[in-house]
Amino acid sequence: MLMLVLASVLMPACQSVTTRPPSSYIASYQDFPPEPGQFQVCHDMGCEGLTEVSLEAADWHRLRQLFSPQAQSASAEREQIRRAVALFERITGPLAKTHNDVSRNAAGPSLADRQLDCVAETVNTTTYLLLFQQQGWLHWHQVGFPQHRGLFSLLGPHNTAVIVEEASGQRYVVDTWFHNNGALPEIVPSELWEAGYYPAESKWSNQQ
């Protein structure tokens, strides 16, 4: 598992635009592909620990409502995705005991809390996005292969989930690592993110 984590953290920039399916990234960490009936959630840094999760029908209904009515533009769908990812974290948090996960790699309130790093956040967010796609809720985007920054720059290594706008091919990152569990993630153009985007330094900063 350590080698898989290192491979992800050191993923070359050229692979950030790979045509590889996002499911192949998930397969490096999880025991089986995510399905609505059951999926796995990383609960430790580096996705070293996994919790199998199955949502109640009421939870799926709450998520589905965030995509209804269908978005009339790609930008509107990105806002739907943003809110749905945040809700998914709030639903799975108590189930996987990641509800006390705090922003970035800071220590949680106690040593017993399960803190996630960007690798675990990327795996979890990509899982949620794939589940949205499987449910047919995405009409303007497809889930992309996760993106890495920092290997060939002065930036610290960092990974994130990705969605791709179908009409333009524009990649957007869906980055949950900047915020506490259940907060709205950052969704920004991948070029902005790869250049060193940080919420406090940009007009794109997170708004709940």
MDAnalysis code that builds the backbone (N, CA, C; Angstrom):
import MDAnalysis as mda
import numpy as np

u = mda.Universe.empty(624, n_residues=208, atom_resindex=np.repeat(np.arange(208), 3), trajectory=True)
u.add_TopologyAttr("name", ["N", "CA", "C"] * 208)
u.add_TopologyAttr("resid", np.arange(1, 209))
u.add_TopologyAttr("resname", ["MET", "LEU", "MET", "LEU", "VAL", "LEU", "ALA", "SER", "VAL", "LEU", "MET", "PRO", "ALA", "CYS", "GLN", "SER", "VAL", "THR", "THR", "ARG", "PRO", "PRO", "SER", "SER", "TYR", "ILE", "ALA", "SER", "TYR", "GLN", "ASP", "PHE", "PRO", "PRO", "GLU", "PRO", "GLY", "GLN", "PHE", "GLN", "VAL", "CYS", "HIS", "ASP", "MET", "GLY", "CYS", "GLU", "GLY", "LEU", "THR", "GLU", "VAL", "SER", "LEU", "GLU", "ALA", "ALA", "ASP", "TRP", "HIS", "ARG", "LEU", "ARG", "GLN", "LEU", "PHE", "SER", "PRO", "GLN", "ALA", "GLN", "SER", "ALA", "SER", "ALA", "GLU", "ARG", "GLU", "GLN", "ILE", "ARG", "ARG", "ALA", "VAL", "ALA", "LEU", "PHE", "GLU", "ARG", "ILE", "THR", "GLY", "PRO", "LEU", "ALA", "LYS", "THR", "HIS", "ASN", "ASP", "VAL", "SER", "ARG", "ASN", "ALA", "ALA", "GLY", "PRO", "SER", "LEU", "ALA", "ASP", "ARG", "GLN", "LEU", "ASP", "CYS", "VAL", "ALA", "GLU", "THR", "VAL", "ASN", "THR", "THR", "THR", "TYR", "LEU", "LEU", "LEU", "PHE", "GLN", "GLN", "GLN", "GLY", "TRP", "LEU", "HIS", "TRP", "HIS", "GLN", "VAL", "GLY", "PHE", "PRO", "GLN", "HIS", "ARG", "GLY", "LEU", "PHE", "SER", "LEU", "LEU", "GLY", "PRO", "HIS", "ASN", "THR", "ALA", "VAL", "ILE", "VAL", "GLU", "GLU", "ALA", "SER", "GLY", "GLN", "ARG", "TYR", "VAL", "VAL", "ASP", "THR", "TRP", "PHE", "HIS", "ASN", "ASN", "GLY", "ALA", "LEU", "PRO", "GLU", "ILE", "VAL", "PRO", "SER", "GLU", "LEU", "TRP", "GLU", "ALA", "GLY", "TYR", "TYR", "PRO", "ALA", "GLU", "SER", "LYS", "TRP", "SER", "ASN", "GLN", "GLN"])
u.atoms.positions = np.array([
    [0.822, -1.212, 0.000],
    [0.000, 0.000, 0.000],
    [0.854, 1.259, 0.000],
    [1.992, 1.229, 0.714],
    [2.866, 2.395, 0.749],
    [3.323, 2.771, -0.641],
    [3.659, 1.773, -1.458],
    [4.109, 2.060, -2.814],
    [2.997, 2.691, -3.637],
    [1.745, 2.264, -3.410],
    [0.626, 2.841, -4.122],
    [0.433, 4.296, -3.734],
    [0.590, 4.584, -2.442],
    [0.455, 5.958, -1.981],
    [1.533, 6.829, -2.594],
    [2.780, 6.339, -2.598],
    [3.860, 7.115, -3.181],
    [3.646, 7.330, -4.666],
    [3.146, 6.315, -5.342],
    [2.903, 6.445, -6.773],
    [1.854, 7.512, -7.041],
    [0.847, 7.594, -6.169],
    [-0.195, 8.592, -6.343],
    [0.327, 9.983, -6.045],
    [1.073, 10.116, -4.934],
    [1.593, 11.420, -4.547],
    [2.578, 11.942, -5.581],
    [3.340, 11.034, -6.188],
    [4.353, 11.434, -7.156],
    [3.879, 11.293, -8.594],
    [2.574, 11.226, -8.819],
    [2.029, 11.066, -10.145],
    [2.485, 12.214, -11.035],
    [3.202, 11.976, -12.120],
    [3.725, 13.039, -12.959],
    [2.631, 13.930, -13.511],
    [2.995, 15.192, -13.774],
    [2.033, 16.144, -14.299],
    [1.446, 15.672, -15.613],
    [2.232, 14.984, -16.443],
    [1.726, 14.518, -17.723],
    [0.587, 13.526, -17.539],
    [0.543, 12.842, -16.392],
    [-0.530, 11.898, -16.157],
    [-1.791, 12.583, -15.646],
    [-1.708, 13.892, -15.320],
    [-2.884, 14.584, -14.819],
    [-3.921, 14.762, -15.914],
    [-3.540, 14.588, -17.176],
    [-4.479, 14.693, -18.279],
    [-4.595, 13.347, -18.997],
    [-4.316, 12.277, -18.297],
    [-4.386, 10.949, -18.873],
    [-5.805, 10.605, -19.295],
    [-5.909, 9.717, -20.264],
    [-7.214, 9.233, -20.693],
    [-7.614, 7.979, -19.918],
    [-6.776, 7.570, -18.961],
    [-7.108, 6.402, -18.148],
    [-8.424, 6.653, -17.407],
    [-9.257, 5.641, -17.263],
    [-10.529, 5.829, -16.552],
    [-10.292, 6.053, -15.064],
    [-11.113, 6.880, -14.431],
    [-10.953, 7.113, -12.986],
    [-11.117, 5.846, -12.168],
    [-11.834, 4.879, -12.701],
    [-12.018, 3.620, -11.978],
    [-10.694, 2.898, -11.755],
    [-9.716, 3.122, -12.652],
    [-8.416, 2.474, -12.479],
    [-7.661, 3.074, -11.305],
    [-7.899, 4.347, -11.022],
    [-7.308, 4.990, -9.842],
    [-7.930, 4.410, -8.574],
    [-9.248, 4.288, -8.578],
    [-9.961, 3.729, -7.438],
    [-9.495, 2.308, -7.153],
    [-9.281, 1.549, -8.208],
    [-8.907, 0.136, -8.061],
    [-7.561, -0.033, -7.367],
    [-6.724, 1.007, -7.387],
    [-5.423, 0.931, -6.724],
    [-5.554, 0.939, -5.209],
    [-6.712, 1.367, -4.709],
    [-6.890, 1.525, -3.271],
    [-8.020, 0.686, -2.689],
    [-9.052, 0.427, -3.469],
    [-10.235, -0.232, -2.939],
    [-10.305, -1.689, -3.389],
    [-11.018, -2.486, -2.627],
    [-11.101, -3.927, -2.878],
    [-12.080, -4.281, -3.984],
    [-13.073, -3.410, -4.231],
    [-14.048, -3.672, -5.281],
    [-14.575, -2.336, -5.810],
    [-15.070, -2.313, -7.052],
    [-15.543, -1.053, -7.643],
    [-16.740, -0.507, -6.879],
    [-16.873, 0.814, -6.803],
    [-18.026, 1.391, -6.106],
    [-19.326, 1.134, -6.863],
    [-20.335, 0.711, -6.139],
    [-21.680, 0.514, -6.661],
    [-22.648, 1.157, -5.678],
    [-23.802, 1.634, -6.152],
    [-24.744, 2.280, -5.231],
    [-25.128, 1.405, -4.034],
    [-25.173, 0.086, -4.234],
    [-25.561, -0.794, -3.144],
    [-24.524, -0.896, -2.046],
    [-23.242, -0.788, -2.415],
    [-22.165, -0.866, -1.435],
    [-20.881, -0.320, -2.054],
    [-20.149, 0.428, -1.260],
    [-18.887, 0.990, -1.712],
    [-17.975, 1.150, -0.512],
    [-16.744, 1.537, -0.768],
    [-15.773, 1.700, 0.312],
    [-15.336, 3.160, 0.434],
    [-15.067, 3.549, 1.679],
    [-14.628, 4.907, 1.990],
    [-13.293, 4.830, 2.717],
    [-12.319, 5.611, 2.266],
    [-11.040, 5.689, 2.973],
    [-11.264, 6.368, 4.318],
    [-10.665, 5.824, 5.379],
    [-10.826, 6.462, 6.683],
    [-9.482, 6.795, 7.346],
    [-8.390, 6.651, 6.613],
    [-7.070, 7.005, 7.150],
    [-6.240, 7.673, 6.064],
    [-5.178, 8.339, 6.491],
    [-4.264, 8.968, 5.535],
    [-3.695, 7.925, 4.576],
    [-3.553, 8.331, 3.326],
    [-3.038, 7.428, 2.318],
    [-4.020, 6.353, 1.933],
    [-5.243, 6.444, 2.417],
    [-6.276, 5.428, 2.197],
    [-5.800, 4.069, 2.697],
    [-5.082, 4.085, 3.817],
    [-4.586, 2.843, 4.396],
    [-5.708, 2.016, 5.009],
    [-6.800, 2.650, 5.411],
    [-7.923, 1.939, 5.996],
    [-9.194, 2.195, 5.211],
    [-10.044, 1.182, 5.083],
    [-11.286, 1.280, 4.323],
    [-12.467, 0.849, 5.171],
    [-13.592, 1.543, 4.991],
    [-14.845, 1.162, 5.620],
    [-15.868, 0.899, 4.525],
    [-16.523, -0.260, 4.579],
    [-17.578, -0.555, 3.625],
    [-18.849, 0.175, 4.061],
    [-19.489, 0.821, 3.096],
    [-20.638, 1.670, 3.397],
    [-21.801, 1.306, 2.479],
    [-22.999, 1.333, 3.035],
    [-24.231, 1.169, 2.271],
    [-25.215, 2.219, 2.756],
    [-25.717, 3.066, 1.857],
    [-26.600, 4.144, 2.256],
    [-28.055, 3.698, 2.303],
    [-28.815, 4.363, 3.148],
    [-30.249, 4.140, 3.218],
    [-30.932, 4.810, 2.016],
    [-32.131, 4.335, 1.681],
    [-32.884, 4.920, 0.574],
    [-33.121, 6.413, 0.793],
    [-33.330, 6.794, 2.045],
    [-33.568, 8.213, 2.352],
    [-32.340, 9.065, 2.032],
    [-31.155, 8.499, 2.237],
    [-29.926, 9.233, 1.928],
    [-29.778, 9.434, 0.424],
    [-30.041, 8.380, -0.350],
    [-29.989, 8.518, -1.808],
    [-31.011, 9.533, -2.287],
    [-32.166, 9.576, -1.644],
    [-33.188, 10.555, -2.024],
    [-32.683, 11.973, -1.778],
    [-32.049, 12.201, -0.654],
    [-31.513, 13.540, -0.347],
    [-30.482, 13.953, -1.384],
    [-29.633, 13.013, -1.774],
    [-28.616, 13.320, -2.785],
    [-29.257, 13.585, -4.139],
    [-30.204, 12.744, -4.514],
    [-30.869, 12.900, -5.814],
    [-31.583, 14.247, -5.912],
    [-32.128, 14.707, -4.805],
    [-32.836, 15.988, -4.812],
    [-31.935, 17.149, -5.173],
    [-30.653, 17.024, -4.873],
    [-29.715, 18.105, -5.199],
    [-29.475, 18.224, -6.696],
    [-29.825, 17.193, -7.453],
    [-29.673, 17.235, -8.905],
    [-31.022, 17.441, -9.610],
    [-32.034, 17.812, -8.849],
    [-33.360, 18.035, -9.392],
    [-33.819, 19.455, -9.064],
    [-34.281, 20.202, -10.095],
    [-34.375, 19.806, -11.498],
    [-32.998, 19.700, -12.152],
    [-32.955, 19.059, -13.308],
    [-31.693, 18.913, -14.039],
    [-31.098, 20.270, -14.345],
    [-29.794, 20.402, -14.161],
    [-29.103, 21.663, -14.403],
    [-29.229, 22.067, -15.866],
    [-29.407, 23.351, -16.095],
    [-29.546, 23.872, -17.448],
    [-28.235, 24.388, -18.031],
    [-27.171, 24.254, -17.274],
    [-25.853, 24.669, -17.760],
    [-24.787, 23.878, -17.027],
    [-23.588, 23.850, -17.581],
    [-22.485, 23.149, -16.934],
    [-22.126, 23.803, -15.608],
    [-22.148, 25.123, -15.571],
    [-21.792, 25.813, -14.327],
    [-22.810, 25.510, -13.229],
    [-24.086, 25.419, -13.600],
    [-25.113, 25.079, -12.612],
    [-24.919, 23.653, -12.112],
    [-24.522, 22.746, -13.006],
    [-24.292, 21.373, -12.562],
    [-23.085, 21.289, -11.636],
    [-22.069, 22.109, -11.874],
    [-20.914, 22.098, -10.959],
    [-21.331, 22.516, -9.562],
    [-22.273, 23.440, -9.467],
    [-22.759, 23.828, -8.141],
    [-23.544, 22.681, -7.515],
    [-24.315, 21.950, -8.313],
    [-25.017, 20.780, -7.802],
    [-24.018, 19.748, -7.284],
    [-22.970, 19.506, -8.066],
    [-21.937, 18.545, -7.669],
    [-21.287, 18.982, -6.367],
    [-21.005, 20.243, -6.274],
    [-20.351, 20.791, -5.083],
    [-21.168, 20.499, -3.825],
    [-22.455, 20.755, -3.909],
    [-23.318, 20.552, -2.754],
    [-23.544, 19.068, -2.476],
    [-23.587, 18.266, -3.542],
    [-23.807, 16.832, -3.360],
    [-22.590, 16.160, -2.732],
    [-21.381, 16.559, -3.134],
    [-20.174, 15.995, -2.523],
    [-20.132, 16.342, -1.036],
    [-20.467, 17.586, -0.695],
    [-20.477, 17.991, 0.710],
    [-21.492, 17.171, 1.510],
    [-22.688, 16.971, 0.944],
    [-23.697, 16.175, 1.629],
    [-23.247, 14.729, 1.767],
    [-22.618, 14.193, 0.727],
    [-22.143, 12.805, 0.783],
    [-21.140, 12.647, 1.925],
    [-20.252, 13.614, 2.094],
    [-19.297, 13.557, 3.208],
    [-20.018, 13.578, 4.550],
    [-21.063, 14.395, 4.647],
    [-21.787, 14.470, 5.921],
    [-22.539, 13.172, 6.206],
    [-22.990, 12.488, 5.165],
    [-23.688, 11.227, 5.343],
    [-22.715, 10.112, 5.726],
    [-21.596, 10.019, 5.001],
    [-20.653, 8.926, 5.239],
    [-19.756, 9.176, 6.447],
    [-19.623, 10.427, 6.869],
    [-18.741, 10.742, 7.989],
    [-18.991, 9.903, 9.229],
    [-20.228, 9.875, 9.741],
    [-20.491, 9.054, 10.936],
    [-20.337, 7.553, 10.669],
    [-20.592, 7.119, 9.438],
    [-20.496, 5.696, 9.114],
    [-19.052, 5.222, 9.068],
    [-18.170, 6.065, 8.531],
    [-16.751, 5.716, 8.417],
    [-15.923, 6.328, 9.536],
    [-16.576, 7.039, 10.447],
    [-15.911, 7.706, 11.573],
    [-14.914, 8.770, 11.090],
    [-15.256, 9.416, 9.961],
    [-14.413, 10.496, 9.442],
    [-15.081, 11.863, 9.637],
    [-16.119, 11.906, 10.454],
    [-16.881, 13.145, 10.623],
    [-16.074, 14.238, 11.305],
    [-15.000, 13.885, 12.009],
    [-14.153, 14.887, 12.657],
    [-12.935, 15.261, 11.821],
    [-12.874, 14.775, 10.584],
    [-11.767, 15.135, 9.691],
    [-11.742, 16.647, 9.516],
    [-10.568, 17.245, 9.698],
    [-10.431, 18.694, 9.566],
    [-9.623, 19.032, 8.329],
    [-9.633, 20.300, 7.977],
    [-9.029, 20.747, 6.729],
    [-7.536, 20.435, 6.660],
    [-7.086, 20.223, 5.447],
    [-5.685, 19.942, 5.135],
    [-5.231, 18.708, 5.927],
    [-4.016, 18.718, 6.436],
    [-3.534, 17.554, 7.180],
    [-3.400, 17.844, 8.664],
    [-4.171, 18.799, 9.147],
    [-4.103, 19.160, 10.558],
    [-4.613, 18.014, 11.417],
    [-4.153, 17.979, 12.655],
    [-4.594, 16.943, 13.587],
    [-6.022, 17.226, 14.028],
    [-6.809, 16.180, 14.174],
    [-8.182, 16.319, 14.631],
    [-8.253, 16.595, 16.117],
    [-9.470, 16.715, 16.668],
    [-9.641, 17.025, 18.090],
    [-9.031, 15.991, 19.031],
    [-8.889, 14.759, 18.584],
    [-8.290, 13.737, 19.445],
    [-7.550, 12.727, 18.588],
    [-6.673, 11.970, 19.206],
    [-5.895, 10.982, 18.462],
    [-6.775, 9.874, 17.901],
    [-7.987, 9.728, 18.442],
    [-8.878, 8.676, 17.965],
    [-9.575, 9.042, 16.661],
    [-9.530, 10.335, 16.321],
    [-10.220, 10.781, 15.115],
    [-9.497, 10.309, 13.869],
    [-10.246, 10.028, 12.844],
    [-9.691, 9.564, 11.578],
    [-9.475, 10.763, 10.661],
    [-8.217, 11.125, 10.473],
    [-7.853, 12.280, 9.668],
    [-7.475, 11.828, 8.266],
    [-7.965, 12.548, 7.255],
    [-7.688, 12.213, 5.864],
    [-6.674, 13.170, 5.269],
    [-5.790, 12.640, 4.414],
    [-4.900, 13.488, 3.634],
    [-5.481, 13.617, 2.230],
    [-4.721, 14.264, 1.319],
    [-5.266, 14.522, -0.007],
    [-5.457, 13.237, -0.812],
    [-4.666, 12.210, -0.536],
    [-4.838, 10.938, -1.240],
    [-6.182, 10.319, -0.874],
    [-6.458, 10.217, 0.430],
    [-7.729, 9.651, 0.879],
    [-8.909, 10.497, 0.406],
    [-8.769, 11.817, 0.473],
    [-9.830, 12.713, 0.011],
    [-10.098, 12.504, -1.479],
    [-9.029, 12.333, -2.256],
    [-9.176, 12.148, -3.700],
    [-9.896, 10.854, -4.019],
    [-9.523, 9.782, -3.333],
    [-10.182, 8.493, -3.558],
    [-11.660, 8.593, -3.194],
    [-11.958, 9.173, -2.037],
    [-13.352, 9.264, -1.600],
    [-14.183, 10.127, -2.546],
    [-13.660, 11.293, -2.904],
    [-14.424, 12.187, -3.776],
    [-14.637, 11.566, -5.148],
    [-13.612, 10.910, -5.684],
    [-13.768, 10.237, -6.978],
    [-14.815, 9.137, -6.880],
    [-14.846, 8.427, -5.762],
    [-15.875, 7.408, -5.534],
    [-17.264, 8.021, -5.586],
    [-17.458, 9.142, -4.875],
    [-18.768, 9.784, -4.848],
    [-19.171, 10.249, -6.249],
    [-18.224, 10.834, -6.967],
    [-18.511, 11.321, -8.315],
    [-18.898, 10.178, -9.250],
    [-18.194, 9.058, -9.142],
    [-18.534, 7.897, -9.965],
    [-19.931, 7.384, -9.640],
    [-20.310, 7.430, -8.375],
    [-21.657, 7.011, -7.997],
    [-22.708, 7.962, -8.569],
    [-22.435, 9.261, -8.564],
    [-23.353, 10.214, -9.193],
    [-23.505, 9.888, -10.681],
    [-22.377, 9.593, -11.319],
    [-22.390, 9.289, -12.751],
    [-23.172, 7.998, -13.016],
    [-22.978, 6.984, -12.186],
    [-23.704, 5.727, -12.346],
    [-25.210, 5.916, -12.201],
    [-25.597, 6.855, -11.346],
    [-27.016, 7.110, -11.123],
    [-27.640, 7.924, -12.253],
    [-26.821, 8.408, -13.186],
    [-27.341, 9.202, -14.290],
    [-27.638, 10.637, -13.926],
    [-27.025, 11.125, -12.852],
    [-27.286, 12.485, -12.392],
    [-26.434, 13.539, -13.085],
    [-25.356, 13.130, -13.740],
    [-24.468, 14.076, -14.416],
    [-24.815, 14.133, -15.906],
    [-25.110, 15.324, -16.393],
    [-25.485, 15.506, -17.794],
    [-24.502, 16.391, -18.547],
    [-23.741, 17.189, -17.827],
    [-22.810, 18.128, -18.446],
    [-21.352, 17.747, -18.221],
    [-21.114, 16.770, -17.387],
    [-19.744, 16.397, -17.025],
    [-19.571, 14.885, -16.989],
    [-18.315, 14.472, -17.101],
    [-17.907, 13.113, -16.822],
    [-16.835, 13.151, -15.742],
    [-16.688, 12.059, -15.027],
    [-15.651, 11.971, -14.003],
    [-14.325, 11.727, -14.697],
    [-13.297, 12.502, -14.315],
    [-11.975, 12.365, -14.909],
    [-10.998, 11.649, -13.990],
    [-9.851, 11.319, -14.540],
    [-8.779, 10.721, -13.740],
    [-8.220, 11.794, -12.816],
    [-7.960, 11.488, -11.540],
    [-7.457, 12.492, -10.589],
    [-6.193, 13.205, -11.066],
    [-5.987, 14.367, -10.515],
    [-4.891, 15.240, -10.926],
    [-3.897, 15.444, -9.780],
    [-2.644, 15.626, -10.160],
    [-1.560, 15.851, -9.196],
    [-0.844, 17.149, -9.532],
    [-0.341, 17.806, -8.495],
    [0.530, 18.957, -8.719],
    [1.686, 18.886, -7.731],
    [2.796, 19.540, -8.095],
    [3.903, 19.683, -7.162],
    [5.167, 18.944, -7.506],
    [5.098, 17.900, -8.342],
    [6.290, 17.095, -8.594],
    [7.372, 17.883, -9.319],
    [6.958, 18.677, -10.318],
    [7.939, 19.414, -11.118],
    [7.854, 20.918, -10.864],
    [7.461, 21.294, -9.653],
    [7.372, 22.703, -9.284],
    [7.772, 22.842, -7.835],
    [7.685, 24.067, -7.323],
    [8.019, 24.322, -5.926],
    [6.810, 24.090, -5.010],
    [5.689, 23.659, -5.575],
    [4.500, 23.416, -4.776],
    [4.619, 22.091, -4.030],
    [3.989, 22.014, -2.873],
    [3.946, 20.751, -2.168],
    [3.083, 19.760, -2.922],
    [3.417, 18.455, -2.881],
    [2.625, 17.444, -3.586],
    [1.171, 17.465, -3.122],
    [0.273, 17.397, -4.081],
    [-1.151, 17.467, -3.749],
    [-1.947, 16.780, -4.848],
    [-3.021, 16.076, -4.458],
    [-3.888, 15.365, -5.400],
    [-5.325, 15.813, -5.224],
    [-6.123, 15.615, -6.271],
    [-7.528, 15.988, -6.196],
    [-8.347, 15.213, -7.213],
    [-9.642, 15.112, -6.945],
    [-10.578, 14.523, -7.898],
    [-10.842, 15.508, -9.031],
    [-11.367, 14.996, -10.141],
    [-11.546, 15.806, -11.353],
    [-12.873, 15.467, -12.031],
    [-13.520, 16.489, -12.576],
    [-14.626, 16.308, -13.505],
    [-14.266, 17.008, -14.802],
    [-14.822, 16.537, -15.904],
    [-14.511, 17.093, -17.226],
    [-15.809, 17.556, -17.880],
    [-15.858, 18.830, -18.258],
    [-17.022, 19.358, -18.961],
    [-17.078, 18.747, -20.352],
    [-18.180, 18.107, -20.681],
    [-18.250, 17.349, -21.924],
    [-18.152, 18.235, -23.163],
    [-18.818, 19.376, -23.177],
    [-18.865, 20.209, -24.381],
    [-17.513, 20.810, -24.724],
    [-16.778, 21.249, -23.709],
    [-15.517, 21.963, -23.943],
    [-14.278, 21.127, -23.690],
    [-14.423, 20.051, -22.925],
    [-13.259, 19.272, -22.521],
    [-12.497, 19.897, -21.371],
    [-12.994, 21.027, -20.851],
    [-12.333, 21.697, -19.730],
    [-12.390, 20.824, -18.486],
    [-11.234, 20.663, -17.840],
    [-11.140, 19.893, -16.605],
    [-11.308, 20.828, -15.409],
    [-12.055, 20.363, -14.425],
    [-12.243, 21.081, -13.169],
    [-11.876, 20.149, -12.022],
    [-11.148, 20.668, -11.058],
    [-10.846, 19.861, -9.877],
    [-11.998, 19.983, -8.891],
    [-12.205, 18.928, -8.133],
    [-13.179, 18.928, -7.033],
    [-12.376, 18.583, -5.791],
    [-11.939, 19.617, -5.082],
    [-10.955, 19.456, -4.010],
    [-11.611, 19.633, -2.645],
    [-11.738, 18.538, -1.909],
    [-12.334, 18.568, -0.569],
    [-11.289, 18.725, 0.530],
    [-10.023, 18.618, 0.202],
    [-8.952, 18.592, 1.201],
    [-8.793, 19.927, 1.925],
    [-9.174, 21.026, 1.280],
    [-8.971, 22.347, 1.874],
    [-9.887, 22.614, 3.067],
    [-10.924, 21.807, 3.255],
    [-11.956, 22.130, 4.242],
    [-12.298, 20.937, 5.124],
    [-13.011, 21.214, 6.213],
    [-13.454, 20.165, 7.125],
    [-14.447, 19.233, 6.442],
    [-14.630, 18.069, 7.027],
    [-15.603, 17.112, 6.505],
    [-16.970, 17.762, 6.343],
    [-17.567, 17.577, 5.163],
    [-18.912, 18.059, 4.923],
    [-19.022, 19.487, 4.451],
    [-17.907, 20.220, 4.366],
    [-17.944, 21.580, 3.842],
    [-17.966, 21.540, 2.321],
    [-18.394, 22.636, 1.722],
    [-18.421, 22.707, 0.262],
    [-16.998, 22.636, -0.293],
    [-16.749, 21.746, -1.260],
    [-15.407, 21.641, -1.836],
    [-15.123, 22.780, -2.806],
    [-13.870, 22.913, -3.153],
    [-13.472, 23.864, -4.186],
    [-13.629, 23.191, -5.557],
    [-14.302, 23.858, -6.480],
    [-14.359, 23.409, -7.866],
    [-13.851, 24.550, -8.725],
    [-12.654, 24.367, -9.277],
    [-12.008, 25.409, -10.071],
    [-11.350, 24.773, -11.293],
    [-11.060, 25.570, -12.335],
    [-10.363, 25.029, -13.503],
    [-9.041, 24.382, -13.103],
    [-8.737, 23.264, -13.726],
    [-7.552, 22.504, -13.338],
    [-6.273, 23.308, -13.521],
    [-6.235, 24.191, -14.536],
    [-5.029, 24.988, -14.758],
    [-4.774, 25.941, -13.590],
    [-5.858, 26.521, -13.070],
    [-5.729, 27.417, -11.923],
    [-5.227, 26.644, -10.714],
    [-5.800, 25.478, -10.485],
    [-5.403, 24.629, -9.357],
    [-3.947, 24.201, -9.492],
    [-3.549, 23.762, -10.691],
    [-2.195, 23.254, -10.885],
    [-1.153, 24.363, -10.727],
    [-1.568, 25.608, -10.936],
    [-0.654, 26.737, -10.785],
    [-0.445, 27.127, -9.330],
    [-1.157, 26.464, -8.421],
    [-0.948, 26.722, -7.002],
    [-2.150, 27.293, -6.294],
    [-3.338, 27.102, -6.862],
    [-4.553, 27.634, -6.261],
    [-4.671, 27.271, -4.785],
    [-5.058, 28.267, -4.013],
    [-5.308, 28.091, -2.581],
    [-6.504, 28.958, -2.226],
    [-7.525, 28.446, -1.568],
    [-8.778, 29.182, -1.379],
    [-8.627, 30.589, -0.837],
    [-7.790, 30.784, 0.174],
    [-7.686, 32.097, 0.814],
    [-7.072, 33.137, -0.113],
    [-6.479, 32.710, -1.217],
    [-5.770, 33.625, -2.095],
    [-6.503, 33.877, -3.405],
    [-7.775, 33.476, -3.484],
    [-8.459, 33.559, -4.761],
    [-9.913, 33.948, -4.585],
    [-10.480, 34.578, -5.606],
    [-11.893, 34.918, -5.608],
    [-12.753, 33.659, -5.622],
    [-12.136, 32.500, -5.928],
    [-12.871, 31.236, -5.976],
    [-13.035, 30.640, -4.579],
    [-12.708, 31.373, -3.529],
    [-12.683, 30.798, -2.193],
    [-14.041, 30.189, -1.824],
    [-14.002, 29.200, -0.952],
    [-15.190, 28.434, -0.591],
    [-16.248, 29.293, 0.087],
    [-17.483, 29.160, -0.376],
    [-18.602, 29.863, 0.242],
    [-19.660, 28.833, 0.604],
    [-20.029, 28.778, 1.848],
    [-21.090, 27.845, 2.262],
    [-22.435, 28.531, 2.123],
])
